[in-house]
Amino acid sequence: MDQKQSVQHFLDLIKRSHRGKFKIYIGMIAGVGKSYRMLQEAHQLLEVGVDVKIGYIETHGRPETEALVAGLPVIPRRKLFYKGKELEEMDVATIINAHPEIVIVDELAHTNIEGSEHGKRWQDVLQILDAGISVISAVNIQHIESLNEEVQEIARIEVRERVPDNVLALADEVVNIDLTAEELITRLKAGKIYKPEKVQTALDNFFRQENILQLRELALKEVALRVEKKVENEVTESPGLRHEKFLAVIDSSEKSPRRVIRKTARLATRFNAHFAVLYVQTDRESSDRIPLANQRYLINNFKLASELGGEVLQIHSNHPIEAIIDTCVKQKISTVCICKPKFTLLSLLYTALSLKRLINRLSHMNIDLIILS
């Protein structure tokens, strides 16, 4: 490490030591009680003399939750005009100026009103943490970026407001708020989650029992995974262990690269490992020949990889297999992840031979290959 890197490393250590602590409540679905639990915790902290304030809380008109706001110091929201309407957002500047020990910030995946300093509330939270203020926040499992497609398969809807996994990785504590499907449906029918006129629609759609059970499983696994990763990070590594590093190989199409990136990120999280995303650009897709749509897909997928904590690699080569192998050597890759090949009639022989060549080269290097659906 040279002198410049050494100085930066020391500055990073100082910055981390001054950073606020970050606690996240994760729920399987709306109405499990995340906001309620945060407010309960705020009261308990206030009782023992901790300077805690409400930066943003969303009660959704639920009487039990609204009752808990009483008696807690609330930082007023800032008012903005957007499309002729007066709307409210969390006032980050006032929170930082007030500088409480702890601030409660609900709805971590929320998209801020156009014209706000940051596009997303999780970006506001990072700024607050950097100011040395600890944050207690909450998010539902369907808003976690790498789980987006799994949630879409379960609930048949695309959740557009998402939190990158590397934000969750910053959390010092992750807590699951759990209810059985029966308890949740009982709360819904009793009008404790939505107004009576919306209950049946919710039961017929997102709140179907099979959806709840699958989302509950995802939430339990996610929290267990985060706790396991934290334990592994705090235990001294054994020098004899193989260090895993995953490589996701993508093309310039729209959907399959997203699936490969998300699934590779999940694998890397499970193994407490790093991952990279590789795009091999051939002459056929050089900057002056690639269609604009494909350029856009690449940019979006590179952004997704970065948000999930991956390193983005782009190599120009007309020999993709050699480029992959060369990258594996330079990056010390242990596992390569690719999308299931498309065996069209015209490309059947070429695709099969390329895949066989890749498998042979990787096996000689003791590198695993995972073909993702």
C-alpha positions in Angstrom: 0.0 0.0 0.0 1.6 3.4 -1.0 1.5 6.5 1.1 -1.6 8.0 -0.6 -3.6 4.8 -0.1 -2.4 4.5 3.5 -3.6 8.0 4.2 -7.0 7.4 2.6 -7.4 4.1 4.5 -6.7 6.0 7.8 -9.2 8.7 6.9 -11.8 6.0 6.0 -11.3 4.4 9.4 -11.8 7.8 11.1 -14.9 8.4 9.1 -16.4 5.0 10.0 -15.7 5.6 13.7 -17.6 8.9 13.6 -20.5 7.4 11.6 -23.8 6.9 13.3 -25.1 3.3 14.1 -27.7 1.9 11.8 -30.6 -0.4 12.8 -33.1 -1.7 10.3 -36.4 -3.5 11.0 -37.4 -5.8 8.1 -41.0 -7.0 7.6 -42.5 -9.5 5.2 -45.4 -7.2 4.2 -47.2 -4.0 5.2 -49.0 -4.1 8.5 -46.7 -6.4 10.5 -45.9 -3.6 12.9 -42.5 -2.1 11.9 -43.5 1.5 12.5 -45.2 0.5 15.8 -42.1 -1.3 17.0 -39.8 1.7 16.1 -42.1 4.1 18.1 -42.1 1.7 21.1 -38.3 1.7 21.0 -38.2 5.5 20.8 -40.3 5.7 24.0 -38.0 3.3 25.7 -34.9 5.3 24.6 -36.5 8.5 25.8 -37.3 7.1 29.2 -33.6 6.3 29.8 -32.5 9.8 28.8 -31.4 9.2 25.1 -31.9 12.1 22.8 -34.2 10.5 20.2 -36.4 12.3 17.7 -38.8 11.3 14.9 -37.4 12.3 11.6 -40.2 10.7 9.6 -42.9 8.3 10.6 -45.8 7.0 8.4 -48.8 5.9 10.5 -51.1 5.2 7.5 -53.9 6.5 9.7 -53.6 3.4 12.0 -54.9 4.5 15.5 -52.6 2.3 17.4 -49.5 3.7 15.6 -50.8 7.3 15.8 -51.3 7.0 19.6 -47.6 6.1 20.0 -46.4 9.3 18.3 -47.8 11.3 21.3 -45.0 12.3 23.7 -42.2 11.9 21.2 -40.2 14.9 19.9 -40.9 15.2 16.2 -38.8 17.2 13.7 -41.2 19.0 11.4 -41.3 18.0 7.8 -40.4 20.4 5.1 -43.2 21.5 2.7 -42.7 21.3 -1.1 -45.0 22.3 -4.0 -45.1 19.6 -6.7 -47.5 19.8 -9.7 -49.6 22.3 -7.9 -49.9 20.4 -4.6 -48.3 21.0 -1.3 -46.5 17.9 -0.2 -44.3 17.0 2.8 -40.8 15.4 3.0 -38.4 14.6 5.7 -36.2 17.6 6.5 -32.7 16.2 6.4 -31.0 19.6 7.0 -33.0 20.3 10.2 -32.3 16.7 11.5 -28.5 17.3 11.0 -28.6 20.7 12.6 -30.6 19.4 15.6 -28.2 16.5 15.8 -30.1 14.1 18.1 -28.3 10.9 19.2 -30.9 8.8 17.3 -33.5 9.6 14.7 -36.4 7.4 13.6 -36.8 7.3 9.8 -39.6 5.2 8.4 -40.2 4.0 4.8 -36.5 3.5 3.8 -37.4 2.7 0.2 -39.5 5.9 -0.3 -38.9 8.0 -3.5 -38.5 11.6 -2.6 -40.4 14.4 -4.4 -38.7 15.8 -7.5 -36.4 18.7 -6.5 -35.2 17.0 -3.3 -31.5 16.9 -2.6 -31.6 13.1 -3.0 -33.8 10.9 -5.1 -34.3 8.3 -2.4 -34.8 8.3 1.3 -32.1 5.7 1.9 -29.7 8.3 0.4 -31.0 10.8 3.0 -30.3 8.2 5.7 -26.7 7.7 4.5 -26.2 11.5 4.8 -27.6 11.5 8.4 -25.4 8.5 9.3 -22.3 10.3 7.9 -23.2 13.3 10.1 -22.7 11.0 13.2 -26.4 10.5 14.0 -27.7 7.0 14.6 -30.7 5.9 12.6 -33.5 3.4 13.2 -35.4 2.6 10.0 -37.7 0.0 8.4 -38.3 -1.7 5.1 -40.4 -4.5 3.7 -38.8 -7.5 2.1 -40.2 -6.7 -1.3 -38.2 -3.5 -1.5 -34.8 -5.2 -1.3 -33.1 -4.9 -4.7 -31.7 -8.4 -5.1 -35.0 -10.0 -4.2 -37.0 -8.0 -6.7 -37.6 -10.8 -9.2 -38.4 -13.4 -6.5 -41.0 -11.1 -5.2 -42.3 -10.5 -8.7 -42.7 -14.2 -9.2 -44.5 -14.6 -5.9 -46.9 -11.6 -6.0 -47.0 -11.0 -9.8 -46.3 -7.3 -9.4 -43.1 -5.3 -9.9 -42.1 -3.3 -6.9 -40.5 -0.1 -8.2 -39.2 1.4 -5.0 -36.1 -0.5 -4.0 -33.2 -0.3 -1.6 -29.8 -1.5 -2.8 -28.3 -4.5 -0.9 -25.2 -2.5 0.0 -27.3 -0.2 2.1 -28.5 -3.2 4.1 -24.9 -4.4 4.4 -24.1 -1.1 6.3 -26.6 -2.0 9.0 -25.1 -2.7 12.5 -28.3 -4.5 13.5 -31.1 -6.1 11.4 -34.3 -7.2 13.2 -37.2 -9.2 11.7 -40.8 -8.2 12.6 -42.6 -11.5 12.3 -46.3 -12.5 12.3 -47.9 -15.7 11.2 -50.1 -15.5 8.1 -53.2 -16.1 10.3 -52.3 -13.2 12.7 -51.7 -10.9 9.8 -55.0 -11.7 8.0 -56.8 -11.3 11.3 -55.3 -7.8 11.7 -56.2 -7.0 8.1 -59.9 -8.1 8.6 -60.1 -6.1 11.9 -59.2 -2.9 9.9 -55.9 -2.5 11.6 -53.9 -2.3 8.4 -56.2 -0.8 5.7 -59.6 1.0 5.8 -62.6 -1.5 5.6 -63.3 -0.7 1.9 -59.8 -1.8 0.9 -59.7 -5.0 2.9 -61.3 -7.4 0.4 -59.2 -6.1 -2.4 -56.0 -6.7 -0.3 -57.1 -10.2 0.6 -57.8 -11.0 -3.1 -54.4 -9.7 -4.2 -51.1 -9.1 -2.3 -52.4 -10.5 1.0 -53.3 -14.0 -0.3 -52.1 -16.6 2.2 -49.7 -18.3 -0.2 -48.1 -14.9 -0.9 -47.7 -14.1 2.8 -46.1 -17.5 3.6 -43.5 -17.1 0.8 -42.8 -13.5 1.7 -42.4 -14.5 5.3 -39.9 -17.2 4.3 -37.9 -14.6 2.3 -37.9 -12.2 5.3 -36.7 -14.8 7.8 -34.0 -16.0 5.4 -32.8 -12.5 4.7 -32.4 -11.5 8.4 -30.7 -14.8 9.1 -28.4 -14.2 6.2 -27.5 -10.7 7.4 -26.9 -11.9 11.0 -24.7 -14.8 9.7 -22.7 -12.4 7.5 -22.1 -10.0 10.4 -20.9 -12.8 12.6 -18.5 -14.0 9.9 -17.2 -10.5 9.4 -16.4 -10.2 13.1 -14.6 -13.5 13.4 -11.0 -13.7 12.4 -10.6 -15.5 9.1 -8.8 -18.8 8.9 -5.8 -18.6 6.6 -6.7 -22.1 5.2 -10.1 -21.1 3.9 -10.7 -20.7 0.1 -11.8 -17.1 -0.6 -14.9 -17.0 -2.8 -15.3 -14.4 -5.5 -18.1 -14.6 -8.0 -18.2 -13.4 -11.6 -21.5 -12.7 -13.4 -21.1 -12.7 -17.1 -23.7 -10.6 -19.0 -24.6 -9.5 -22.5 -26.4 -6.4 -23.6 -30.0 -7.7 -23.5 -32.5 -6.3 -21.0 -33.9 -9.0 -18.7 -31.5 -12.0 -18.4 -28.6 -9.9 -17.2 -30.7 -8.5 -14.4 -31.6 -12.0 -13.2 -27.9 -13.1 -13.4 -26.7 -10.0 -11.5 -29.3 -10.3 -8.8 -28.8 -14.1 -8.3 -25.0 -13.7 -8.3 -25.3 -10.9 -5.7 -27.4 -13.2 -3.5 -24.9 -16.0 -3.8 -22.1 -13.6 -2.9 -24.0 -12.5 0.1 -24.6 -16.1 1.3 -20.9 -16.9 1.0 -19.9 -13.5 2.5 -18.0 -12.9 -0.7 -17.3 -10.2 -3.3 -18.6 -10.4 -6.9 -18.0 -8.7 -10.2 -20.0 -8.3 -13.4 -18.3 -8.7 -16.7 -19.5 -7.5 -20.1 -17.4 -8.5 -23.1 -17.9 -6.0 -25.9 -17.2 -7.4 -29.4 -16.8 -5.4 -32.6 -20.4 -6.2 -33.4 -21.4 -4.1 -30.4 -18.7 -1.4 -30.5 -19.8 2.1 -29.4 -20.7 3.2 -32.9 -22.7 0.0 -33.8 -24.6 -1.1 -30.7 -28.3 -0.1 -30.7 -29.4 2.7 -28.4 -31.7 0.3 -26.5 -28.9 -2.1 -25.7 -26.7 0.8 -24.6 -29.5 1.8 -22.2 -29.9 -1.8 -20.9 -26.1 -2.0 -20.2 -26.1 1.3 -18.4 -29.0 0.2 -16.2 -27.5 -3.2 -15.5 -24.1 -1.7 -14.6 -25.9 0.7 -12.2 -27.8 -2.3 -10.7 -24.5 -4.2 -10.2 -22.9 -1.2 -8.4 -26.0 -0.8 -6.2 -25.8 -4.4 -5.2 -22.1 -4.0 -4.2 -20.5 -5.5 -7.3 -17.5 -4.4 -9.4 -18.3 -3.6 -13.0 -15.8 -4.8 -15.7 -16.1 -4.1 -19.4 -13.6 -5.6 -21.8 -13.4 -5.2 -25.6 -12.6 -8.5 -27.2 -13.7 -10.7 -30.1 -12.9 -13.8 -28.1 -15.4 -13.9 -25.2 -14.2 -17.2 -23.7 -10.6 -16.0 -23.6 -11.7 -12.7 -22.1 -13.7 -14.5 -19.3 -10.7 -16.8 -18.5 -8.3 -13.8 -18.4 -10.7 -12.0 -16.1 -10.9 -15.0 -13.8 -7.2 -15.1 -13.5 -6.7 -11.4 -12.9 -9.7 -11.1 -10.4 -9.0 -14.5 -8.7 -12.5 -15.7 -9.4 -13.8 -18.9 -7.7 -17.2 -19.2 -9.4 -18.5 -18.0 -12.8 -22.3 -17.4 -13.2 -23.9 -17.2 -16.6 -27.4 -17.1 -18.0 -28.8 -20.3 -19.5 -27.7 -20.3 -23.2 -30.2 -19.8 -25.9 -29.9 -22.8 -28.3 -31.5 -21.5 -31.5 -31.3 -23.7 -34.6 -28.8 -21.5 -36.3 -26.5 -21.0 -33.3 -26.8 -24.5 -31.8 -23.4 -25.8 -32.8 -21.5 -22.6 -32.0 -23.2 -22.2 -28.6 -22.6 -25.8 -27.6 -19.0 -25.7 -28.6 -18.4 -22.3 -26.8 -20.1 -23.7 -23.6 -18.0 -26.9 -23.8 -14.8 -24.8 -24.2 -15.7 -22.6 -21.3 -16.5 -25.6 -19.0 -13.2 -27.3 -19.9 -11.1 -24.2 -19.3 -12.7 -23.4 -16.0 -12.5 -27.0 -14.7 -8.8 -27.1 -15.4 -8.5 -23.9 -13.2 -10.6 -25.3 -10.4 -13.3 -22.7 -11.1 -17.0 -23.5 -10.7 -19.5 -22.7 -13.3 -23.2 -22.0 -12.4 -25.8 -21.7 -15.1 -28.7 -19.6 -13.9 -32.2 -19.8 -15.2 
